[in-house]
Amino acid sequence: MSEKKIIAVMGATGAQGGGLVRAMLANPGSGFVPRAVTRKPDSDKARALAGLGAEVVAGDADDPASLERAFAGAHGVFCVTNFWEHFSAEREGAQASAMARATRKAGVRHVIWSTLEDTRKWIRLDDGRLPTLQGRYKVPHFDAKGAVDHVFAEEAAPTTYLLASFYWENFIHFGMGPRQGPDGDLVLAMPLGGARLPGIAAEDIGRCAYGVFRSGTDTIGQRIGVAGEVLSGPEMAAKMGHALKRKVDFSDVPFDVYRGLGFPGAEDLGNMFQFQAILGDEFLRSRDPVRSRALNPQLLSFDAWLGANIGRIPIA
Ligand SMILES: NC(=O)c1ccc[n+]([C@@H]2O[C@H](COP(=O)([O-])OP(=O)(O)OC[C@H]3O[C@@H](n4cnc5c(N)ncnc54)[C@H](OP(=O)(O)O)[C@@H]3O)[C@@H](O)[C@H]2O)c1
């Protein structure tokens, strides 16, 4: 029997969990082995993880019994939910709560819960600056996660809370990259309200989670925000311009205009950016690149990420 500690990884076929699985596989001497949990063990992504050497098991966050089976015998569990698959804060909360309870039933020793702030602790529902969404949320994909932190604290195995920051991959996959302006110059348009934005290469989130598991159980109960770098809009545009060898201007889009863009999630994201601007330095302090680098010495700067990914950013 292997003496290595099994880490069961939710979202293993995705960005955060995938980074954690690959970090463990890249460090075979670490004492940890990944168990990738997926709804579709036969999918190409799951097969690719198995091909790299990961154990792959079936598990569905909508099916609590399947989670207990998937977590059985594991030392650690990484929990992440995907709001953007269904856009329902209620369902995300139910999925996360099921994961939390299953970790305790399975006798797990250390859980990482990939959470975000419940913004309603800062912005009350009757605060008109952010429109209320889904009946009782300000930033549904943040609030739903933060609202179940207490379930992890009270009903899960011992938990460390990990807060991700804006993935720079959003410039590739989420249509947030620069666009051609009327004069032919490129414009990076984002609603930052003058604030600086903590950002990270998505792969680094899982590497930081690996650093948390490696550092043992000292971090239990802590909230650890991870970021590769904290940059203003003009700084991000200038760095993109340097990588593209073209001028890229920054346009700070008014929050109301962004909320009105009409794509799925526009209001949620508009509120998210405005929440970050309202919190200002308090939000920046919650995501510390120095601590992130201590957990993950490979942490990429934005320039390094651009160096590897600039050709993948679609220029509209
Ligand atoms: N984009 C950003 O800038 C950003 C920043 C901070 C936080 N986040 C948060 O990141 C979360 C998504 O994480 P990600 O980007 O790592 O995901 P992702 O790359 O979009 O992949 C989604 C993962 O979730 C798994 N999954 C979804 N529903 C599941 C279910 N019912 N049971 C089991 N597994 C399920 C999928 O696994 P299978 O399909 O294989 O089952 C897949 O591995 C979101 O909730 C978002 O709010 C995003």
The ligand as an ORCA input file, in Angstrom:
! r2SCAN-3c Opt
* xyz 0 1
  N     -12.157     33.298    -13.819
  C     -11.707     33.986    -12.791
  O     -11.053     35.028    -12.939
  C     -11.967     33.474    -11.399
  C     -11.333     34.109    -10.319
  C     -11.581     33.647     -9.026
  C     -12.446     32.589     -8.835
  N     -13.053     31.991     -9.896
  C     -13.988     30.883     -9.629
  O     -13.463     29.690    -10.154
  C     -14.553     28.747    -10.200
  C     -14.309     27.775    -11.327
  O     -13.074     27.137    -11.134
  P     -12.151     26.770    -12.380
  O     -11.920     28.015    -13.186
  O     -11.015     26.029    -11.860
  O     -13.145     25.813    -13.196
  P     -13.191     25.454    -14.754
  O     -11.819     25.480    -15.342
  O     -14.267     26.265    -15.391
  O     -13.695     23.945    -14.703
  C     -14.847     23.608    -13.967
  C     -14.533     22.382    -13.123
  O     -15.605     22.150    -12.225
  C     -15.956     20.784    -12.248
  N     -17.365     20.659    -11.905
  C     -18.363     21.492    -12.288
  N     -19.538     21.047    -11.780
  C     -19.253     19.932    -11.062
  C     -20.048     19.028    -10.305
  N     -21.390     19.166    -10.211
  N     -19.442     17.995     -9.703
  C     -18.107     17.828     -9.824
  N     -17.299     18.652    -10.517
  C     -17.874     19.685    -11.139
  C     -15.642     20.343    -13.652
  O     -15.391     18.951    -13.644
  P     -16.037     17.868    -14.674
  O     -16.709     18.637    -15.773
  O     -14.842     17.078    -15.138
  O     -16.965     17.072    -13.832
  C     -14.366     21.138    -13.958
  O     -13.231     20.446    -13.497
  C     -15.815     29.577    -10.389
  O     -16.760     29.285     -9.378
  C     -15.327     31.025    -10.319
  O     -16.202     31.861     -9.593
  C     -12.815     32.394    -11.161
*
